[in-house]
Amino acid sequence: MTETPTRVLVADDHLVVRLGLVTLINNQPDMQVVAEAANGPEAVEQARTHHPHVILLDLRMPGLSGAEVISAIGAADPSARIIVLTIHRGDEAVYQALRAGAQGYLLKDVPAREIVEAIRSVRAGRRCIPPAVAAQVAERLRKAELSPREVEVLKLIANGLSNKEVASQLGVTEATAKKHMTGVLAKLGARDRTHALRLGLERGIITLET
């Protein structure tokens, strides 16, 4: 018996990218786009409504983080298969997406045929993690993980706040804020605040949207 066409949800907040993916997928004889989403909450809702076999998910969309979307979809439908398709190369972004339950992770500059092959592979129950991405995950596992409060401090520093302003924002003493910043520098292996911000951006711990 012929397998039913792979039902795909395309979630990306950039309309041109989304339309391109829809066209690519609908041109495949064994695939069909059953829904689209332009933000995180919409992706979760469309997944719950249409029960796609495979979800192509941009990692950074309005409303929810990529990891939150992946977790929410997986909680509602454990059989859902998610491929992250993103421009983000940082090891933290990869790590968080795969830890949340994604079965694939592709960069948007891959050839179109690789996206199609990844959908087929993930539908068949296999994972799709290119060697370079797997190496990033292995490297990430060897690094110390910032606590949620340390990530919050790094985001505030990215917004130009001083230690005193960070302390005020968090409702802690300036000494405590400095302690958190010291922890951020140590875990990132950063020389100073500027270096910490650069490493945080490169690894995907924070984004320019922060």
MDTraj code that builds the backbone (N, CA, C; nanometers):
import mdtraj as md
import numpy as np

residues = "MET THR GLU THR PRO THR ARG VAL LEU VAL ALA ASP ASP HIS LEU VAL VAL ARG LEU GLY LEU VAL THR LEU ILE ASN ASN GLN PRO ASP MET GLN VAL VAL ALA GLU ALA ALA ASN GLY PRO GLU ALA VAL GLU GLN ALA ARG THR HIS HIS PRO HIS VAL ILE LEU LEU ASP LEU ARG MET PRO GLY LEU SER GLY ALA GLU VAL ILE SER ALA ILE GLY ALA ALA ASP PRO SER ALA ARG ILE ILE VAL LEU THR ILE HIS ARG GLY ASP GLU ALA VAL TYR GLN ALA LEU ARG ALA GLY ALA GLN GLY TYR LEU LEU LYS ASP VAL PRO ALA ARG GLU ILE VAL GLU ALA ILE ARG SER VAL ARG ALA GLY ARG ARG CYS ILE PRO PRO ALA VAL ALA ALA GLN VAL ALA GLU ARG LEU ARG LYS ALA GLU LEU SER PRO ARG GLU VAL GLU VAL LEU LYS LEU ILE ALA ASN GLY LEU SER ASN LYS GLU VAL ALA SER GLN LEU GLY VAL THR GLU ALA THR ALA LYS LYS HIS MET THR GLY VAL LEU ALA LYS LEU GLY ALA ARG ASP ARG THR HIS ALA LEU ARG LEU GLY LEU GLU ARG GLY ILE ILE THR LEU GLU THR".split()
xyz = np.array([
    [0.0837, -0.1193, 0.0000],
    [0.0000, 0.0000, 0.0000],
    [0.0880, 0.1254, 0.0000],
    [0.0548, 0.2242, -0.0812],
    [0.1340, 0.3460, -0.0907],
    [0.1180, 0.4295, 0.0356],
    [0.2295, 0.4799, 0.0876],
    [0.2262, 0.5628, 0.2078],
    [0.1582, 0.6954, 0.1761],
    [0.0801, 0.7437, 0.2704],
    [0.0119, 0.8713, 0.2495],
    [0.1145, 0.9828, 0.2368],
    [0.0830, 1.0874, 0.1616],
    [0.1759, 1.2006, 0.1482],
    [0.2127, 1.2582, 0.2843],
    [0.3333, 1.3052, 0.2942],
    [0.3798, 1.3652, 0.4183],
    [0.3148, 1.5021, 0.4365],
    [0.2417, 1.5161, 0.5446],
    [0.1734, 1.6413, 0.5766],
    [0.2714, 1.7318, 0.6504],
    [0.2901, 1.8534, 0.5981],
    [0.3933, 1.9423, 0.6511],
    [0.3334, 2.0752, 0.6981],
    [0.3791, 2.1207, 0.8127],
    [0.3492, 2.2551, 0.8626],
    [0.4748, 2.3394, 0.8444],
    [0.4615, 2.4549, 0.7804],
    [0.5734, 2.5469, 0.7607],
    [0.5550, 2.6668, 0.8523],
    [0.6491, 2.6865, 0.9449],
    [0.6393, 2.7960, 1.0413],
    [0.7605, 2.8868, 1.0281],
    [0.7384, 3.0067, 0.9754],
    [0.8456, 3.1048, 0.9579],
    [0.7815, 3.2429, 0.9522],
    [0.8409, 3.3387, 1.0244],
    [0.7787, 3.4708, 1.0278],
    [0.8122, 3.5571, 0.9068],
    [0.9020, 3.5099, 0.8210],
    [0.9339, 3.5840, 0.6983],
    [0.8493, 3.5286, 0.5830],
    [0.7615, 3.6106, 0.5301],
    [0.6653, 3.5660, 0.4302],
    [0.7337, 3.5077, 0.3068],
    [0.8369, 3.5739, 0.2562],
    [0.9037, 3.5274, 0.1345],
    [0.9653, 3.3896, 0.1565],
    [1.0298, 3.3714, 0.2709],
    [1.0889, 3.2408, 0.3030],
    [0.9793, 3.1356, 0.3127],
    [0.8728, 3.1694, 0.3805],
    [0.7636, 3.0734, 0.3988],
    [0.7023, 3.0325, 0.2652],
    [0.6778, 3.1297, 0.1788],
    [0.6196, 3.0985, 0.0478],
    [0.7141, 3.0117, -0.0353],
    [0.8437, 3.0396, -0.0259],
    [0.9405, 2.9581, -0.0978],
    [0.9396, 2.8139, -0.0510],
    [0.9309, 2.7936, 0.0804],
    [0.9269, 2.6577, 0.1345],
    [0.7976, 2.5869, 0.0955],
    [0.6874, 2.6607, 0.0998],
    [0.5583, 2.6016, 0.0607],
    [0.5633, 2.5547, -0.0845],
    [0.6178, 2.6375, -0.1718],
    [0.6279, 2.6006, -0.3134],
    [0.7171, 2.4790, -0.3317],
    [0.8320, 2.4790, -0.2654],
    [0.9255, 2.3662, -0.2746],
    [0.8582, 2.2361, -0.2323],
    [0.7909, 2.2394, -0.1190],
    [0.7309, 2.1176, -0.0639],
    [0.6129, 2.0705, -0.1479],
    [0.5269, 2.1624, -0.1883],
    [0.4093, 2.1229, -0.2671],
    [0.4467, 2.0725, -0.4062],
    [0.5673, 2.1008, -0.4522],
    [0.6131, 2.0482, -0.5806],
    [0.6627, 1.9047, -0.5703],
    [0.6706, 1.8514, -0.4491],
    [0.7121, 1.7125, -0.4302],
    [0.5896, 1.6216, -0.4377],
    [0.5957, 1.5120, -0.5122],
    [0.4776, 1.4263, -0.5276],
    [0.4348, 1.3564, -0.3991],
    [0.5260, 1.3468, -0.3025],
    [0.4949, 1.2734, -0.1795],
    [0.4775, 1.3657, -0.0586],
    [0.4568, 1.4948, -0.0827],
    [0.4438, 1.5902, 0.0270],
    [0.3307, 1.6883, 0.0021],
    [0.2775, 1.7430, 0.1124],
    [0.1711, 1.8434, 0.1018],
    [0.1784, 1.9362, 0.2228],
    [0.1818, 2.0673, 0.1980],
    [0.1758, 2.1642, 0.3074],
    [0.0299, 2.1754, 0.3511],
    [0.0056, 2.1458, 0.4788],
    [-0.1321, 2.1490, 0.5293],
    [-0.1602, 2.2733, 0.6124],
    [-0.0539, 2.3465, 0.6502],
    [-0.0749, 2.4671, 0.7297],
    [0.0524, 2.5522, 0.7310],
    [0.0326, 2.6804, 0.7583],
    [0.1445, 2.7741, 0.7720],
    [0.1283, 2.8509, 0.9025],
    [0.2411, 2.9028, 0.9537],
    [0.2376, 2.9837, 1.0756],
    [0.3429, 3.0922, 1.0659],
    [0.3113, 3.2083, 1.1239],
    [0.4027, 3.3219, 1.1161],
    [0.4583, 3.3627, 1.2525],
    [0.4178, 3.2908, 1.3589],
    [0.4729, 3.3188, 1.4917],
    [0.4642, 3.1933, 1.5776],
    [0.5245, 3.2003, 1.6968],
    [0.5308, 3.0827, 1.7816],
    [0.3960, 3.0277, 1.8248],
    [0.3082, 3.1090, 1.8864],
    [0.1778, 3.0582, 1.9282],
    [0.0959, 3.0009, 1.8125],
    [0.1049, 3.0651, 1.6956],
    [0.0321, 3.0154, 1.5789],
    [0.0857, 2.8798, 1.5348],
    [0.2169, 2.8593, 1.5443],
    [0.2762, 2.7304, 1.5087],
    [0.2226, 2.6198, 1.5992],
    [0.2153, 2.6493, 1.7288],
    [0.1634, 2.5508, 1.8237],
    [0.0174, 2.5194, 1.7926],
    [-0.0627, 2.6225, 1.7674],
    [-0.2051, 2.6036, 1.7396],
    [-0.2281, 2.5263, 1.6098],
    [-0.1525, 2.5613, 1.5049],
    [-0.1682, 2.4918, 1.3767],
    [-0.1252, 2.3453, 1.3866],
    [-0.0236, 2.3194, 1.4662],
    [0.0200, 2.1811, 1.4853],
    [-0.0884, 2.1002, 1.5559],
    [-0.1517, 2.1612, 1.6551],
    [-0.2587, 2.0920, 1.7278],
    [-0.3814, 2.0696, 1.6397],
    [-0.4069, 2.1635, 1.5503],
    [-0.5256, 2.1550, 1.4646],
    [-0.5077, 2.0560, 1.3504],
    [-0.3900, 2.0588, 1.2866],
    [-0.3713, 1.9818, 1.1621],
    [-0.2907, 1.8532, 1.1788],
    [-0.2250, 1.8334, 1.2917],
    [-0.1478, 1.7118, 1.3163],
    [-0.0560, 1.6748, 1.1995],
    [0.0334, 1.7646, 1.1603],
    [0.1240, 1.7333, 1.0490],
    [0.2230, 1.6240, 1.0867],
    [0.2714, 1.5531, 0.9856],
    [0.3756, 1.4535, 1.0101],
    [0.5079, 1.5206, 1.0456],
    [0.5370, 1.6301, 0.9739],
    [0.6644, 1.6999, 0.9913],
    [0.6379, 1.8505, 1.0002],
    [0.7117, 1.9163, 1.0896],
    [0.7009, 2.0607, 1.1061],
    [0.8356, 2.1236, 1.0750],
    [0.8382, 2.2159, 0.9793],
    [0.9581, 2.2955, 0.9510],
    [0.9454, 2.4229, 1.0320],
    [1.0384, 2.4449, 1.1236],
    [1.0232, 2.5506, 1.2223],
    [1.1423, 2.6454, 1.2243],
    [1.1146, 2.7744, 1.2023],
    [1.2172, 2.8759, 1.2218],
    [1.2425, 2.8877, 1.3720],
    [1.3680, 2.9042, 1.4106],
    [1.4021, 2.9033, 1.5533],
    [1.3640, 3.0324, 1.6239],
    [1.3653, 3.1450, 1.5526],
    [1.3360, 3.2742, 1.6147],
    [1.2119, 3.3350, 1.5506],
    [1.0998, 3.3263, 1.6220],
    [0.9756, 3.3880, 1.5750],
    [0.9119, 3.4640, 1.6902],
    [0.8245, 3.5595, 1.6596],
    [0.7575, 3.6343, 1.7664],
    [0.6704, 3.5438, 1.8531],
    [0.6573, 3.5799, 1.9801],
    [0.5607, 3.5131, 2.0676],
    [0.6184, 3.4108, 2.1621],
    [0.6954, 3.3151, 2.1088],
    [0.7552, 3.2098, 2.1892],
    [0.8936, 3.1791, 2.1338],
    [0.9831, 3.1334, 2.2187],
    [1.1142, 3.0912, 2.1701],
    [1.0997, 2.9594, 2.0955],
    [1.2005, 2.9269, 2.0148],
    [1.1960, 2.8020, 1.9404],
    [1.1833, 2.6820, 2.0325],
    [1.2600, 2.6819, 2.1426],
    [1.2542, 2.5704, 2.2366],
    [1.1150, 2.5589, 2.2990],
    [1.0516, 2.6719, 2.3272],
    [0.9163, 2.6697, 2.3850],
    [0.8152, 2.6131, 2.2857],
    [0.8281, 2.6503, 2.1597],
    [0.7379, 2.5978, 2.0566],
    [0.7559, 2.4467, 2.0432],
    [0.8797, 2.4031, 2.0368],
    [0.9087, 2.2600, 2.0229],
    [0.8515, 2.1814, 2.1401],
    [0.8725, 2.2304, 2.2610],
    [0.8224, 2.1625, 2.3808],
    [0.6704, 2.1567, 2.3820],
    [0.6062, 2.2673, 2.3441],
    [0.4592, 2.2723, 2.3455],
    [0.3992, 2.1771, 2.2429],
    [0.4577, 2.1741, 2.1244],
    [0.4081, 2.0836, 2.0201],
    [0.4288, 1.9387, 2.0620],
    [0.5465, 1.9090, 2.1169],
    [0.5747, 1.7728, 2.1600],
    [0.4844, 1.7265, 2.2721],
    [0.4484, 1.8183, 2.3626],
    [0.3593, 1.7827, 2.4728],
    [0.2194, 1.7499, 2.4225],
    [0.1746, 1.8236, 2.3190],
    [0.0410, 1.8022, 2.2646],
    [0.0354, 1.6805, 2.1723],
    [0.1453, 1.6538, 2.1027],
    [0.1494, 1.5427, 2.0066],
    [0.2895, 1.4816, 2.0045],
    [0.3143, 1.3809, 2.0872],
    [0.4472, 1.3193, 2.0951],
    [0.4955, 1.2595, 1.9627],
    [0.4046, 1.2353, 1.8690],
    [0.4444, 1.1770, 1.7404],
    [0.4924, 1.2832, 1.6412],
    [0.4748, 1.4110, 1.6755],
    [0.5160, 1.5190, 1.5843],
    [0.6666, 1.5166, 1.5640],
    [0.7080, 1.5398, 1.4406],
    [0.8502, 1.5401, 1.4064],
    [0.8867, 1.6809, 1.3618],
    [0.9856, 1.7393, 1.4266],
    [1.0182, 1.8806, 1.4046],
    [1.1589, 1.8964, 1.3488],
    [1.1687, 1.9734, 1.2406],
    [1.2984, 2.0103, 1.1833],
    [1.3152, 2.1603, 1.2002],
    [1.4177, 2.2004, 1.2699],
    [1.4494, 2.3425, 1.2828],
    [1.5224, 2.3865, 1.1560],
    [1.4748, 2.4935, 1.0956],
    [1.5382, 2.5511, 0.9768],
    [1.5680, 2.6966, 1.0091],
    [1.6949, 2.7307, 1.0237],
    [1.7302, 2.8589, 1.0838],
    [1.8595, 2.9157, 1.0272],
    [1.8843, 3.0426, 1.0576],
    [2.0129, 3.1032, 1.0232],
    [2.1093, 3.0940, 1.1410],
    [2.0614, 3.0486, 1.2562],
    [2.1407, 3.0522, 1.3789],
    [2.2337, 2.9311, 1.3892],
    [2.3640, 2.9600, 1.3957],
    [2.4658, 2.8558, 1.3980],
    [2.5212, 2.8289, 1.5384],
    [2.4866, 2.9110, 1.6364],
    [2.5464, 2.8997, 1.7683],
    [2.5177, 2.7678, 1.8364],
    [2.6154, 2.7178, 1.9138],
    [2.5994, 2.5884, 1.9771],
    [2.4863, 2.5865, 2.0795],
    [2.4601, 2.6993, 2.1445],
    [2.3515, 2.7034, 2.2431],
    [2.2157, 2.6908, 2.1747],
    [2.1995, 2.7560, 2.0610],
    [2.0739, 2.7467, 1.9863],
    [2.0470, 2.6027, 1.9425],
    [2.1511, 2.5365, 1.8915],
    [2.1380, 2.3964, 1.8498],
    [2.1028, 2.3093, 1.9690],
    [2.1787, 2.3262, 2.0762],
    [2.1606, 2.2441, 2.1963],
    [2.0195, 2.2566, 2.2523],
    [1.9706, 2.3798, 2.2653],
    [1.8381, 2.4012, 2.3237],
    [1.7282, 2.3423, 2.2359],
    [1.7425, 2.3547, 2.1038],
    [1.6409, 2.3010, 2.0122],
    [1.6350, 2.1494, 2.0194],
    [1.7505, 2.0843, 2.0173],
    [1.7531, 1.9376, 2.0212],
    [1.7114, 1.8860, 2.1583],
    [1.7505, 1.9565, 2.2634],
    [1.7096, 1.9149, 2.3976],
    [1.5582, 1.9249, 2.4141],
    [1.4970, 2.0248, 2.3479],
    [1.3520, 2.0414, 2.3565],
    [1.2766, 1.9334, 2.2799],
    [1.3457, 1.8648, 2.1868],
    [1.2800, 1.7545, 2.1165],
    [1.2821, 1.7590, 1.9658],
    [1.3555, 1.8533, 1.9049],
    [1.3630, 1.8578, 1.7583],
    [1.4372, 1.7352, 1.7055],
    [1.3924, 1.6836, 1.5915],
    [1.4578, 1.5679, 1.5303],
    [1.5576, 1.6078, 1.4214],
    [1.5542, 1.7343, 1.3820],
    [1.6457, 1.7801, 1.2774],
    [1.6846, 1.9241, 1.2987],
    [1.7986, 1.9624, 1.2424],
    [1.8463, 2.0999, 1.2557],
    [1.9229, 2.1350, 1.1295],
    [1.8664, 2.2250, 1.0496],
    [1.9287, 2.2645, 0.9237],
    [1.9449, 2.4158, 0.9183],
    [2.0498, 2.4594, 0.8525],
    [2.0690, 2.6018, 0.8292],
    [2.0001, 2.6407, 0.6988],
    [1.9538, 2.7640, 0.6900],
    [1.8748, 2.8066, 0.5751],
    [1.9553, 2.8177, 0.4461],
    [2.0872, 2.8082, 0.4561],
    [2.1656, 2.8170, 0.3329],
    [2.1918, 2.6801, 0.2705],
    [2.1263, 2.5744, 0.3215],
    [2.1454, 2.4420, 0.2611],
    [2.0698, 2.4365, 0.1284],
    [2.1146, 2.3513, 0.0350],
    [2.0416, 2.3358, -0.0918],
    [1.8997, 2.2862, -0.0671],
    [1.8093, 2.3220, -0.1568],
    [1.6685, 2.2840, -0.1416],
    [1.6510, 2.1330, -0.1305],
    [1.7329, 2.0589, -0.2055],
    [1.7182, 1.9128, -0.2032],
    [1.7447, 1.8554, -0.0637],
    [1.8308, 1.9217, 0.0141],
    [1.8602, 1.8730, 0.1485],
    [1.7410, 1.8933, 0.2418],
    [1.6662, 1.9982, 0.2192],
    [1.5457, 2.0205, 0.2991],
    [1.4432, 1.9109, 0.2695],
    [1.4258, 1.8820, 0.1432],
    [1.3313, 1.7774, 0.1027],
    [1.3744, 1.6419, 0.1567],
    [1.5029, 1.6117, 0.1454],
    [1.5550, 1.4843, 0.1958],
    [1.5387, 1.4750, 0.3469],
    [1.5576, 1.5863, 0.4151],
    [1.5425, 1.5873, 0.5608],
    [1.3984, 1.5578, 0.6012],
    [1.3024, 1.6136, 0.5283],
    [1.1616, 1.5872, 0.5579],
    [1.1310, 1.4387, 0.5421],
    [1.1797, 1.3796, 0.4348],
    [1.1563, 1.2362, 0.4135],
    [1.2232, 1.1530, 0.5226],
    [1.3434, 1.1901, 0.5586],
    [1.4179, 1.1157, 0.6587],
    [1.3495, 1.1211, 0.7952],
    [1.3081, 1.2410, 0.8342],
    [1.2432, 1.2578, 0.9635],
    [1.1067, 1.1889, 0.9653],
    [1.0339, 1.1943, 0.8546],
    [0.9049, 1.1239, 0.8457],
    [0.9250, 0.9745, 0.8650],
    [1.0399, 0.9242, 0.8190],
    [1.0683, 0.7805, 0.8310],
    [1.1182, 0.7424, 0.9707],
    [1.1288, 0.8405, 1.0585],
    [1.1686, 0.8092, 1.1951],
    [1.3153, 0.8293, 1.2257],
    [1.3887, 0.8848, 1.1295],
    [1.5314, 0.9078, 1.1522],
    [1.5549, 1.0526, 1.1937],
    [1.6683, 1.0769, 1.2566],
    [1.7078, 1.2125, 1.2908],
    [1.7886, 1.2721, 1.1763],
    [1.7854, 1.4029, 1.1641],
    [1.8598, 1.4703, 1.0578],
    [1.9458, 1.5792, 1.1211],
    [2.0663, 1.5402, 1.1591],
    [2.1594, 1.6327, 1.2235],
    [2.2922, 1.6247, 1.1496],
    [2.3233, 1.7233, 1.0656],
    [2.4485, 1.7213, 0.9894],
    [2.5690, 1.7094, 1.0821],
    [2.6789, 1.6514, 1.0330],
    [2.7990, 1.6324, 1.1165],
    [2.8470, 1.7598, 1.1849],
    [2.8430, 1.8731, 1.1143],
    [2.8895, 1.9982, 1.1751],
    [2.8024, 2.0380, 1.2930],
    [2.6721, 2.0135, 1.2820],
    [2.5792, 2.0457, 1.3901],
    [2.6016, 1.9511, 1.5081],
    [2.6216, 1.8228, 1.4783],
    [2.6486, 1.7252, 1.5843],
    [2.7755, 1.7616, 1.6600],
    [2.8755, 1.8103, 1.5877],
    [3.0009, 1.8508, 1.6518],
    [2.9773, 1.9692, 1.7453],
    [2.8883, 2.0612, 1.7053],
    [2.8556, 2.1750, 1.7910],
    [2.7906, 2.1287, 1.9209],
    [2.7018, 2.0307, 1.9107],
    [2.6350, 1.9795, 2.0303],
    [2.7366, 1.9153, 2.1236],
    [2.8279, 1.8367, 2.0662],
    [2.9314, 1.7730, 2.1475],
    [3.0169, 1.8775, 2.2177],
    [3.0493, 1.9845, 2.1478],
    [3.1283, 2.0925, 2.2065],
    [3.0485, 2.1636, 2.3160],
    [2.9199, 2.1849, 2.2910],
    [2.8348, 2.2525, 2.3902],
    [2.8265, 2.1722, 2.5192],
    [2.8223, 2.0409, 2.5093],
    [2.8101, 1.9565, 2.6277],
    [2.9327, 1.9635, 2.7177],
    [3.0429, 2.0103, 2.6615],
    [3.1649, 2.0230, 2.7414],
    [3.1735, 2.1584, 2.8123],
    [3.0776, 2.2468, 2.7829],
    [3.0824, 2.3817, 2.8397],
    [2.9873, 2.3954, 2.9579],
    [3.0226, 2.4846, 3.0503],
    [2.9345, 2.5129, 3.1637],
    [2.8095, 2.5861, 3.1144],
    [2.6968, 2.5554, 3.1748],
    [2.5705, 2.6162, 3.1325],
    [2.5368, 2.7359, 3.2205],
    [2.5024, 2.8471, 3.1568],
    [2.4602, 2.9644, 3.2321],
    [2.3256, 2.9374, 3.2982],
    [2.3106, 2.9848, 3.4213],
    [2.1823, 2.9730, 3.4896],
    [2.0828, 3.0700, 3.4260],
    [1.9526, 3.0474, 3.4476],
    [1.8535, 3.1424, 3.3935],
    [1.8804, 3.2860, 3.4385],
    [1.9233, 3.3056, 3.5633],
    [1.9507, 3.4401, 3.6113],
    [2.0725, 3.4991, 3.5405],
    [2.1744, 3.4166, 3.5135],
    [2.2928, 3.4649, 3.4429],
    [2.2598, 3.5037, 3.2992],
    [2.1715, 3.4278, 3.2356],
    [2.1271, 3.4640, 3.1008],
    [2.0522, 3.5967, 3.1053],
    [1.9700, 3.6145, 3.2080],
    [1.8951, 3.7392, 3.2238],
    [1.9906, 3.8574, 3.2404],
    [2.0954, 3.8381, 3.3199],
    [2.1950, 3.9423, 3.3397],
    [2.2640, 3.9762, 3.2080],
    [2.2984, 3.8742, 3.1311],
    [2.3652, 3.8967, 3.0029],
    [2.2751, 3.9751, 2.9080],
    [2.1462, 3.9457, 2.9085],
    [2.0515, 4.0197, 2.8248],
    [2.0437, 4.1664, 2.8661],
    [2.0443, 4.1896, 2.9963],
    [2.0381, 4.3276, 3.0448],
    [2.1654, 4.4038, 3.0103],
    [2.2785, 4.3369, 3.0203],
    [2.4049, 4.3984, 2.9808],
    [2.4027, 4.4320, 2.8316],
    [2.3416, 4.3434, 2.7527],
    [2.3310, 4.3672, 2.6081],
    [2.2477, 4.4912, 2.5788],
    [2.1582, 4.5243, 2.6704],
    [2.0761, 4.6441, 2.6544],
    [2.1454, 4.7688, 2.7072],
    [2.2723, 4.7551, 2.7467],
    [2.3505, 4.8700, 2.7868],
    [2.3441, 4.9064, 2.9338],
    [2.2862, 4.8192, 3.0166],
    [2.2726, 4.8505, 3.1581],
    [2.4046, 4.8287, 3.2325],
    [2.4320, 4.9144, 3.3292],
    [2.5470, 4.8987, 3.4171],
    [2.5131, 4.7965, 3.5256],
    [2.6133, 4.7560, 3.6048],
    [2.5873, 4.6630, 3.7143],
    [2.4839, 4.7203, 3.8114],
    [2.4944, 4.8510, 3.8379],
    [2.3998, 4.9151, 3.9290],
    [2.2583, 4.9102, 3.8723],
    [2.2468, 4.9345, 3.7426],
    [2.1148, 4.9309, 3.6770],
    [2.0608, 4.7887, 3.6690],
    [2.1499, 4.6922, 3.6456],
    [2.1092, 4.5511, 3.6445],
    [2.0534, 4.5137, 3.7816],
    [2.1239, 4.5550, 3.8875],
    [2.0800, 4.5263, 4.0240],
    [1.9409, 4.5836, 4.0496],
    [1.9192, 4.7078, 4.0050],
    [1.7891, 4.7717, 4.0232],
    [1.6797, 4.6982, 3.9472],
    [1.7117, 4.6577, 3.8249],
    [1.6149, 4.5875, 3.7406],
    [1.5753, 4.4537, 3.8015],
    [1.6714, 4.3845, 3.8616],
    [1.6467, 4.2511, 3.9166],
    [1.6017, 4.2547, 4.0627],
    [1.6121, 4.3716, 4.1255],
    [1.5734, 4.3820, 4.2650],
    [1.6726, 4.3160, 4.3595],
    [1.8019, 4.3246, 4.3241],
    [1.9079, 4.2671, 4.4079],
    [2.0106, 4.3755, 4.4377],
    [2.1065, 4.3429, 4.5227],
    [2.2118, 4.4398, 4.5527],
    [2.3099, 4.4464, 4.4366],
    [2.3858, 4.5555, 4.4310],
    [2.4852, 4.5684, 4.3253],
    [2.5924, 4.4607, 4.3388],
    [2.6244, 4.4232, 4.4622],
    [2.7233, 4.3171, 4.4842],
    [2.6753, 4.1850, 4.4248],
    [2.5452, 4.1576, 4.4389],
    [2.4887, 4.0346, 4.3817],
    [2.4927, 4.0395, 4.2296],
    [2.4615, 4.1548, 4.1734],
    [2.4665, 4.1707, 4.0280],
    [2.6084, 4.1471, 3.9770],
    [2.7066, 4.2015, 4.0489],
    [2.8464, 4.1813, 4.0099],
    [2.8846, 4.0339, 4.0189],
    [2.8331, 3.9660, 4.1208],
    [2.8607, 3.8229, 4.1371],
    [2.8055, 3.7434, 4.0185],
    [2.6840, 3.7774, 3.9776],
    [2.6246, 3.7097, 3.8605],
    [2.7097, 3.7362, 3.7359],
    [2.7548, 3.8597, 3.7194],
    [2.8350, 3.8941, 3.6026],
    [2.9677, 3.8209, 3.6049],
    [3.0255, 3.8055, 3.7224],
    [3.1499, 3.7288, 3.7348],
    [3.1277, 3.5843, 3.6920],
    [3.0127, 3.5293, 3.7301],
    [2.9795, 3.3927, 3.6894],
    [2.9628, 3.3799, 3.5390],
    [2.9009, 3.4798, 3.4775],
    [2.8844, 3.4812, 3.3312],
    [3.0206, 3.4808, 3.2628],
    [3.1105, 3.5684, 3.3086],
    [3.2440, 3.5776, 3.2482],
    [3.3189, 3.4460, 3.2615],
    [3.3111, 3.3853, 3.3792],
    [3.3837, 3.2607, 3.4033],
    [3.3304, 3.1469, 3.3168],
    [3.1988, 3.1328, 3.3092],
    [3.1395, 3.0220, 3.2332],
    [3.1594, 3.0377, 3.0829],
    [3.1603, 3.1628, 3.0364],
    [3.1814, 3.1861, 2.8929],
    [3.3289, 3.1894, 2.8565],
    [3.4148, 3.2015, 2.9573],
    [3.5577, 3.2168, 2.9288],
    [3.5856, 3.3518, 2.8665],
    [3.5125, 3.4547, 2.9131],
    [3.5227, 3.5884, 2.8547],
    [3.6182, 3.6764, 2.9348],
    [3.6859, 3.7662, 2.8639],
    [3.7806, 3.8578, 2.9274],
    [3.7096, 3.9725, 2.9983],
    [3.6007, 4.0193, 2.9380],
    [3.5292, 4.1330, 2.9925],
    [3.3852, 4.1307, 2.9419],
    [3.3083, 4.2333, 2.9762],
    [3.1669, 4.2373, 2.9384],
    [3.1483, 4.2360, 2.7868],
    [3.2287, 4.3126, 2.7155],
    [3.2160, 4.3185, 2.5694],
    [3.2429, 4.1825, 2.5073],
    [3.3468, 4.1158, 2.5569],
    [3.3786, 3.9814, 2.5072],
    [3.2667, 3.8838, 2.5398],
    [3.2077, 3.8978, 2.6585],
    [3.0967, 3.8105, 2.6975],
    [2.9769, 3.8281, 2.6051],
    [2.9484, 3.9533, 2.5684],
    [2.8366, 3.9798, 2.4777],
    [2.8622, 3.9178, 2.3413],
    [2.9861, 3.9299, 2.2925],
    [3.0190, 3.8718, 2.1617],
    [3.0040, 3.7200, 2.1647],
    [3.0541, 3.6577, 2.2703],
    [3.0428, 3.5121, 2.2818],
    [2.8968, 3.4691, 2.2975],
    [2.8210, 3.5481, 2.3727],
    [2.6796, 3.5161, 2.3898],
    [2.6028, 3.5207, 2.2588],
    [2.6358, 3.6186, 2.1741],
    [2.5728, 3.6285, 2.0422],
    [2.6169, 3.5159, 1.9510],
    [2.7465, 3.4867, 1.9500],
    [2.7996, 3.3817, 1.8622],
    [2.7404, 3.2456, 1.8972],
    [2.7230, 3.2200, 2.0235],
    [2.6730, 3.0896, 2.0665],
    [2.5213, 3.0800, 2.0638],
    [2.4533, 3.1921, 2.0443],
    [2.3065, 3.1896, 2.0395],
    [2.2419, 3.1949, 2.1766],
    [2.3183, 3.2315, 2.2793],
    [2.2614, 3.2446, 2.4128],
    [2.1711, 3.3677, 2.4188],
    [2.2149, 3.4753, 2.3539],
    [2.1324, 3.5939, 2.3366],
    [2.1294, 3.6273, 2.1883],
    [2.0373, 3.7138, 2.1487],
    [2.0262, 3.7533, 2.0088],
    [2.0258, 3.9055, 1.9993],
    [2.0393, 3.9556, 1.8792],
    [2.0353, 4.1004, 1.8585],
    [1.8987, 4.1558, 1.8973],
    [1.7945, 4.0715, 1.8900],
    [1.6611, 4.1152, 1.9297],
    [1.6522, 4.1413, 2.0790],
    [1.7459, 4.0786, 2.1555],
    [1.7487, 4.0973, 2.3000],
    [1.7601, 4.2440, 2.3349],
])
top = md.Topology()
chain = top.add_chain()
for i, resn in enumerate(residues, 1):
    res = top.add_residue(resn, chain, resSeq=i)
    for name in ("N", "CA", "C"):
        top.add_atom(name, md.element.get_by_symbol(name[0]), res)
traj = md.Trajectory(xyz[None], top)
